[in-house]
């Protein structure tokens, strides 16, 4: 049994934490949930010199105050003392501000190491930082680093190994010195006296006193619970005094004084280069900024399509070739038709469709990663915050929502740019209502088949319904996911523009796409196999399939929503992919093909339109049209949603919501249709 | 909160673009204070106001960072403007 050491990564958003995490752990990472929380937990591991290191990527936060669920998780983990080393990352190019995290950590008795990340950016801006000087000043290991440059990792490992071998904690004396001569000193020492022998995990009394002054809800709650009445009262009196009421500001000032001292003694005076360029003047303009952002969105979407094109081409191009090869080879060898059918319709078709679908996911992750890396993503937030905050979302949610037009499954992966898990889940819910290209094509095909020249009306109605569904979703889910008290107005940094590290981004995106591909393939093959088993008939007669029997049996129920069994099966197929929905209709209404499969791409032929129009009544068409509009996007969207939500429960909740919404609309459409037509 | 005479103090929301100043006082609940302090704005910190169009979030340059603060909230931050 080899030794296992745990490293916790702590840092502010944009400190490069996820870059370090990804480069350290590569493919060995697991994303899930913190127990009982809606906060993402990213864990990974790597082996160095025979020792296994477990890396925990703590949610990004600006400090250690417990204001959001993310911050609570971060703090709980640190206080649990589970980590052998807490690795604090700060942005060297914004040293003074980002060292606040370290200042907030003073008083926590945990072995710590400081990584001054993005040294390359700081140096390019003409700033020189002496890591050794900071190390001497603080007495903890300090490393000047650039997480995006893989060649610098040996330095990291060396520092990390020695930091674990001889663990050192931050000394709180220097911060206490900063409080000397300040009103805070008196406040802090009075609280410390009142706290008496109170103990709180790895936290020193000075830290608890600071948090009490900052009115930190958790610490106040625990102190309230644990302390005897008299001492509790004494603390309350201090906090209610005139100075005590300004405690949060006083401790903040002291921490920044502590930080300034470090910066003064270790970094060359900052070169004030105004980071507000002409670009930013446009990007943050209240009208031009939106147009500019919209332009970037369109360009990004086009870039996604171009990037996805080779993968799509390979998938779509290979499918017919491979299928005919399987058929010919199978027939020549005299293999049972049932085996040939399975290989062709499940294995070959399923793999090809997975390649097509994941290629779009790849391109979206890639383009998003670049936008984030160069620092533009935060500008989206700035430009669209006033609009999206009404739905409870951050402004940058516009980007994943917009790319939903290209591909829902890919856009789902893009929701990772949002800061909290609640935001991500809410964006996922909204995103499922946004039709991808294929869904639009199916809806327009159905509308024009049944309602001819009135089809554009359906287009307009569809858009209106989507916005109405946004409102409904944000009312239903918003309150729980993004609680009202967490919806503070925007306070954020606009990070400086960076040059993207192409190689590192490509490697990172490649790794996550490969992970998604493997999972997607498994799932698509499973669903395709199940559907194949239900729909296979040796003699090619639809009536001999299991699906036919089941479909007929439940038709009385589905007719309640205005869908005869063929349409209901197509609706179910639409949950796999929109193409499958059309393919199934082609088979069922045109009676073509030996077996109907989810993975054959039968284009909607003219015949299909005629066949549908002659069999289906107008109210039924209306029902199916509505059901298709808000149907579950596709099997891969389910898969990526499961991955991003990190919980099966949430996937089921979102699916259930859209099934209910689509069937509810189908019901309404059908019954209104019965009255009209 | 302390009673300070704000006759010659402006709030960030009222300040003109491209002017320099220092933060004088921040008002609000502990949550807001903790957010604004952790992002780098504390009483005494010097900054340059980069952008204020009266509706979009205010942009200030402080501690090497461009910080955006919602317009409504920016009226809770009082500043001394350098002449």
Interface residues (C-beta under 8 A of the other chain):
Chain A: X62 X63 X65 X67 X93 X94 X95 X96 X97 X100 X104 X214 X215 X216 X242 X245 X246 X248 X249 X252 X253 X256 X270 X274 X275 X276 X280 X281 X284 X285 X286 X289 X382 X385 X386 X485 X488 X489 X490 X491 X492 X493 X494 X496
Chain B: X1 X2 X26 X30 X31 X32 X33 X34 X35 X36 X37 X38 X39 X40 X42 X43 X44 X45 X48 X50 X51 X53 X55 X56 X57 X59 X61 X62 X63 X64 X65 X66 X67 X68 X69 X70 X71 X72 X73
